Amino acid sequence: MQSAAKTVEEYLGSLSDDRRDAIEEVRQVILSNLPAGFVEAMNWGMIAYEVPLEVVTETYNGQPLMYAALASQKHHMAVYLTAVYADEGGAETFRRDYLATGKKLDMGKSCVRFRRLEDLPLELIGETIAATSMSEFIDLVDRSR
């Protein structure tokens, strides 16, 4: 379920109160832990945290490299963690650490789905966001190609 919102504020304003509260809280965790250089934008119909095109001008799709994203989908909310997806060892560590919190993990390749804010270990999300610098992420993307 992609949004047509042009700004983060417009996106947040389009959400129900409970979804908006949850997304805003996760957003603050992301912003508080986001490594230098990444920017917040609306892209792919969700709030995206990405490498600006000025930094990496040639990408496979002409779009900025997405480091992370946050979205409210039809049946759940999701945090997209591209660095976890791109790094097999990182994915295993993330899954192990997530399960150690005692919370149920509902994860695709890069998306961690949650229905309520209480279902998401915010401290782990913050640590995961903070764990990869922009230059490390660019190297990780380059190696994965």
N, C-alpha and C positions, 0 to 999 in steps of 0.2 A: 504494500500500500504506500505509494509514493505521494508526497505532498507537492503541491504546486507553489508553496510559499517561496517568496524571494529572499526573505530575511529570517534569521533565527527568531526574532521577536514575533514576526507574523506566524511562523510555525508554532511557537509556543502558545500564541493566542488562539490557534485553531483547535487546541486540545481540550478535552474535558478537564475539569478541575483536578481530579485525582491523577490523571495521566500527566498533566502539566506539572503538578507538584513533584511527582516521581522523576520525570525527565529533567526538571530543573535541578533537583538534588544531585542526580548522576552527572549532569552537565558541570555543576560546581566542582565535583570531585575530579572530573577530567581536566577542567581549566586550572585547578590548583596544582595538578601534577603534570601538566603538558610540558614536555621539554621545549627549550627555546627553538624558535624558527617555524614550528608548525602554526598554522592559522586555522581559525574557526570560520566555516562558511556553510552556506546551504548548497548542497550538491547531491545528486542522485536522489532527490526528494527527502533528504534527511539532514540532520546537523552533522557536518563532516569536519574532521580535523586532518589537515592535509599539508603536503609539501607544496609550497607555492610554485607555479609554473616558471617563475623567474629563477628558481633554484634548479629544478629539473625541467628543462624545456621540451625534451623529447620523451614522450611516454607512449605506450602502446595504443592508447585511445585518444590522445590529445588532451586528456583531463589531468588535473593534479593527482599525484600519488596520495591515496587515502590511507592515513595512518590509523584512524579510528573513526567511528561514527556512532550516532545515537538516534534512535527512531522509535516512534510509536506505530506499531503495526496493527492490523485488524484484531488479532487475538492475543497479542502480547506486546511488550516493549523489548528492545534489543540494543545491546552494545556490540559494536563490530570492532574487533581487535585484529587488524591486518598483520601486525608483527607476530602475533601468536600463530596465525595461520601460516605465515611465511617461514617460520622457524620450527621445524618438527620437534626439536628438543624443548623449545619454549612452550610448545603446545602441551607436551607431556607434563612439564613442570606446572603449567597453569592448571591443567585438569587435576593433578594431584593436590595442589594447594587449594583449589576451589573445594574439592571434596573434603579436605581436612577442616573446612569451616563448618561442616555439618549441614550445609545447604545443598539442595538438590540441583545438580547441574543439568541444564537443558541447552546444549551447544551444538551448533552446526560447525562448518569449517572455521569460520571466524566470528560468527554471531553467538552471543550469549543471550538467550531469551529469558525474560522474567515477566511475571504477571503483576507482582507487587514489589515495591521497593524492598520490603523485608526479605524477599527471596534472593537478593543480590548482595554479595559480600563487598561492600563499598571500599573497604580498606584494600582488598586484593585488587580491585579494579584500579584504584589509585596507584598502587605499586606497579601494576602491569603497565599503565600508561607512562609512568615515570621511568621505566626500566630501559627504554631504547631512545637514544639520542637521534636527532634527525639524520646525521651522517651515518650512524649505524643502520638506521632504517633504510636509507638509500642503498647502502651496501648490501643489505639483506635482500632487497628487491632485485638488485642487479644480479646477485648470486642465484636467485630463484628462477631467473629467465633462462 
